[in-house]
Amino acid sequence: MTKPLDIAIVGMDGMFAKAPDKEIFWSNILNKVNAITEASDEWLGEERLLDPDAPLEKLRIYTRRGGFLHDISRFDPRPYGTMPISVLGGEADQFLALHGTALALRDGGYGEDRDFDRSRVGVIFGHAIHANRGNVNGFQHAIMVDQVLHTLDHLLPDMSDATRDEAEKILRKRLPKFSVDTLPALVPNMMTGRICNRLDLQGPNYILDGACASTSLALLAAADELRSGRADMMLAGGVNTTTSSLVYGVFCQLGALSRNEQVRPFSAHADGTLLGEGQGVFLLKRLEDALQNEDQIHAVIKGVGISSDGRSSGLMAPFQRGEEQAIARAYENTGIDPNSIDLLEAHGTGIPLGDRTEVNAMRAVFGERTGGVPHIALGSVKSMVGHTIPAAGAASLIKVTMALKEGILPPTLVEERNPDLGLETTPFYLNREPRPWLRRKDQPRRAGINSFGFGGINSHISVEESPYASMSDLPVFGTRRVWGPELFTWAANSKEDLLGTLRTAQNALAEGESSQQAFTTFADQTVDKAASDGGNHRLAFVAKDFDSLKKKLETAEKRLADKDEADFGIVKSGIFYASDAKQGKVAFMYPGEHSQYAGMLSDILFTSPTTHRWMERLEDLFGDSRAIAHRQLLFGPRDEYTEEERKLADETLARVEEGSEAVFFTDMAYFRLLSSLGVKPDAMIGHSTGENAALISSNVIGLNEEGVSNFIRSMNTIFQSIEERGEIPSGTLLNVGAVAPEAIQDVLGRFPDVRFTMDNCPNQAIIFGPKDVMETVGKELAGKGGVVTPLPLSWAYHTEFIKPLADEFHALFQGAPIGEPIATLYSCSTAEPYPDAPADIFDTAAQQYMTRVRFTDVIQRMYNDGVRSFIEVGAGSSLQGFVKDILKADDVLVASCDNRKRSPLESLLTLLGQLFTVQLLPDAAVLKPTVRTDYENVSDDPRLPSELPLIHLDEDSAEKLRQTLKVTSSGAPAASAGQAAPSAPSSQPSPAAPAGVAPAAQPGGARQTVEPVFHRIDQMLAVPQSVRLWRAQVADRPSEDDLQRWATRLDEGTRNEWVQRFAKSHPMRRQEWLLARILAKHAVADYLGLPSGDPVVIGQHASGQPMAVVTHAGAVPTAAPPLSIAHKDGMAVIGVGASAIGADIERVGIVRDSVGMAERILTDDERYYLDQARSRSAALVTFWALKEATAKLLAAPFVGQERAFVVDAIREDTGEAMVGFAGTMVRASFRVVGEYVYAVAYYEAAAAQAAE
């Protein structure tokens, strides 16, 4: 027999829908987060692509929902020395795979700061080669643009070459830039090549495509590299971060996608799958090397089975024989029995034929269900994140690996099982809820993963937990994975201060967000603050969500606001308030048999390693030697059992052996948990068989954990032996309520065969006798007003009939070591403290099985000895009720760890909150829910686009193309230049337009120009008081006569030059230029406070900078303050200041090729800011405006050296920036208003002067 692969997963990373990393992915799985969302408009492209009723030949799609990455697809190229342009125009898979690989190395302890032999590390990825951003961008540039132009040539045969060239420029500018930097993104195998290049890995690198089995094939190939000795570490995984609409079209053609728009494998409502995006990568080593090197080990791959369908019904159809072969082959070489796994992660696409074929293949390998109950949890992560095709196996392996590590069987999303699949006759059950995953006796946790691909390629992976697997090093409360109830605590030095703290909390809730993460964070903060604040006045309660939190806060606030209100405990809602520490001793009470129930401790095991360990010790007692193991009795899926199986499970759990074992280990689990939290008892008492837990937890009998297991195993061997020998008579046990003990005794006096076995409290007792006699006794007691119910037990507990059992137990006790007690142990049989002498201890421990339980008497004795706090430590809350019935005193606190009306975790947290209020919990900080709260915005890296680069023309580009081609938006020929109408108003908000130049009737047909209206805008920008800004906007295009008339109203010295410029300029440019000069005259006059009639002449410095001169009648002209002029697309801006100033205006809509423009004018740091900006176009134009305004201020040439002007700091919220050039740093301000960006630059001294 060939040895198992034994490949250790020492590091891993993953990213899937709504999960930027593997931790959040796992949390989402446990909390049943449906990550299926609607694709973006950019992904869809043209709306007509979505047409559910279109014929197949049109390649339309009928759904746009899937497991899309959306905004979590992010990548910072700088750490990897990658050119940003190659990222924007390349295949997203390549860059996310690079980043994921680096993270997997880091997770495994082989990050950037570790030196290791990189020559023996390789990379193999499963990857599908289909339409992606990189190759489609190349296709668009190389083929599609030319096809469009070819079509235009036929439609417009008279189109000139110049017009054609301009049309081509417009089209290409709508695509990401294509250059030598983007070329690698077109070559599929560059994915692994880029990884090895950037991370300096020198082993083999290649990609492979096995459709949905790609990850399995990559893992097997990597394992072969390791086992052959050709490599010492390998990175393998699957990547599919781009799921294009074209791929959706193919799957819609096949009818494979769900028209119900959900993925529900094995469901009665399954009608197809949905696709998803994601990537997962695993760092692999030979197991022996990982152990020798003491690497962390997430899990161990034991075997990979691969098969092909061979000749079957079709390339696209699943084939049972091939799937069977793959599953069987994964176990053939490992020596592992397939039925030893507890979790099978199915291929499970939700396509009915595929699901049915998969179930039949599994049935063939794993066999039929034989006796007992189903034992293998079945699920599919595709129900949550969709089908990620080549990365599907990676998603499954991460899920299974995390499940193995944390001991939780993960849920799958399915409402109703498909009855046609016949799962009820297989070893499998659909796991709808997270469940504790207890190890089987003498074997590690094991799981299997199916991946079946198109083309008949099938695979199965056999996985086993790490040999290091242990939860002992986790905190008392481990990471809170499964969302649920949380404990909230507050503390203060006075009632008034506490009330104020609550009101502050209410205000914070009213203003905050309401996500699950925020809820857990708020709980963390309140517990942390209460622990640090201290104070005797304390409040605590448990809430399940924000609604219950707000309601309980309101209730508590009202009660505290009542000045007459003393300490209180609202038991029903679990709200507790105390003003001082609880006085008196503390007692732990352990329940006995009949307190057990299915599901006890369940959700506590998700967060408490202590309880998980004790439940695994329970499972370890007898394992699978019984028909139904403890893990199935306590945590099995009762909703998946048949009616007969549920009945069998209930009867088995009620049996003496299974019941007593379950009760004992549950008692011990709660005891160890409370002890680890610092809750210490002064006294202990065990009710009936609960006395065994009391004996051991008190350390009266001193055993370690292994000794405890052996002791209980021996006790139950005795139980079984006595039962087989039939030495103890069976009968009926009756629970009698509402009848006084004296009255019961009177009745029993007439029935000599009936025994009074338990005096639990004044209103409850247990009696035993022969079945026929007990019917009569029960009727008589019911006639006295009693409530009589039979118990599911038949043993003569606490009677002389049990003597054979007591004798053998006595011998067992004599072999146990005596320890140093940590608390006073009381006996229910004597109602006294346990004796000190070993022989007397053994006698008392054994005799209690033959004597009446005197619970009423012993509780009264403990009260008399100073016990004031009674805590039930075990399942249920029966003893709590008994004590409340026994003791009516107001100074008694009675509580329990468990309450069946609440979940186990909610019950436990409620108890801990109550203990916190009375200061019986020494350190409240231990209650903090150790949980990640950074689920949102976990990465500030730039957004990595993955959508296909389609040619979308915005309105500006479309209009420009229409003008170029001389067609209107309706397709009609364009009007001649002389007939051109004003352009349509922008749909974006724009600054208020002033009155422009408008014609008016004049004598002789002359035209008159109306003065423009100017607006002060410096108050919109963060500028010094010495700076003034004005703007004006052109409303209509003036006639040539108007332009000439305005020219003559300007200064004579430059009139001829300006008139010459007018003649050479486009009419719109002439209008802007003229408007700017008119505005400049107005601005300078206004700045100086001159009468409107005073002349201001606008001239020009030798440097080309504008200047203003003021002339008064009979006086020498004087220089006006410095000014700066800017105009753009019908808008003009003038800046005037006490010192030099530079102003600029730009229009956001001018950006056509944002990538090319950014490369040309921005530095690397500026591009990094650009990638994070809310609006890329607005940010890019803002940089340009800031740079040009600075160039004007410094009278420096700008065009051609844009990158020399560096925006050193920028604040988008205040509109402030610092810009440097040639060693000079200036201050600048900016504002985006509508579609325009205004910028002004000035020296730092101007701002300082204004401040003075």
Buried (B, 14 or more C-beta within 10 A) or exposed (E): EEEBBBBBBBBBBBBBBBBBBBBBBBBBBBBBBBBBBBBEEEBBBEEEBBEEEBEEEEBBBBBBBBBBBBEBBBBBBBEBEBBBBBBBBBBBBBBBBBBBBBBBBBBBBBEEEEEEEBEBBBBBBBBBEBBBBBBBBBBBBEEBBEEBBEEBEEEBEEBEEEBBEBBBBBBBBBBBBBBEBBBBBBBBBBBBBBBBBBBEBBBBBBBBBBBBBBBBBBBBBBBBBBBEEEBBBBBBBBBBBBBBBBBBBBBBBEEBBBEBBBBBBBBEEBBBBBBBBBBBBBBBBBBEBBBEEEBBBBBBBBBBBBBBBEEBEEEEEBBBBBBBBBBBBBBBBBEBEBBBBBBBBBBBBBBBEBBBBBBBBBBBBBEEBEEBBBBBBBBBBBBBBBBBBBBBBBBBBBBBBBBBBBBBBBBBBBEEBBEEBEBBEBBBBBBBBBBBBBBBBEBBBBBBBBBBBBEBBBBBBBBBBBEBBEBEEBEBBBBBBBBBBBBBBBBBEEBEBBBEBBBEBBEEBEEEEEEBBBBBBBBBBBBBBBBEBEBBBBBBBBBBBBEBBBEBBEBBBEBBEEEEEEBBBBEEBBBBBBBEEBEBBBBBBBBBBBBBBBBBBBBBBBBBBBBBBBBBBBBBBBBBEBEBBBBBBBBBBEEBBEEEBBEBBBEBBBBBBBBBBBBBBBBBBBBBBBBBBBBEBBBBBBBBBBBBBBBBBBBBBBBEEEBBBEBBBBBBBBBEEBBEEEBBBBBBBBBBBBBEBEBBEEBBEEBEBBBBBBBBBBBBBBBBBBEEBBBBBBEBBBEBEBEBEBBEBBBBBBBEBBBBBBBBBBEBBBEBEBBEBBBBBBBBBBBEBBBEEBEEBBBBBBBBBBBBBBBBBBBBBBBEBEBBBBBBBBBBBBBBBBBBBBBEEEEBBBBBBBBBEBBBBBBBBBBBBBBBBBBBBEEBEBBBBBBBBEBEEBBEBBBBBBBBBBBEBEEBBEBBBBBBBBBEEEEEEBEEEEEEEEEEEBEEEBBEBBEBBEBEEEEEEEBEBBEBBBBEBBEBBBBBEBBBBBBBBBBBBBBEEBBBBBBEEBBEEBBEEBBEBBEEBEBEBBBBBBBBBBBBBBBBBBBBEBEEEBBBBBBEEEEEBBBBBBBEEEEEEEEBBBBBBBBBBBBBBBBBBBBBBBBBBBBBBBBBBBBBBBBEBBBEEBBBBBBBBEEBBBBBBBBBBBBBBBBBBBEBEBEEBBBBBBBEEBEBEEBBBBBBBEEEBBBBBBBBBBBBBBBBBBBEEBBEBBEE
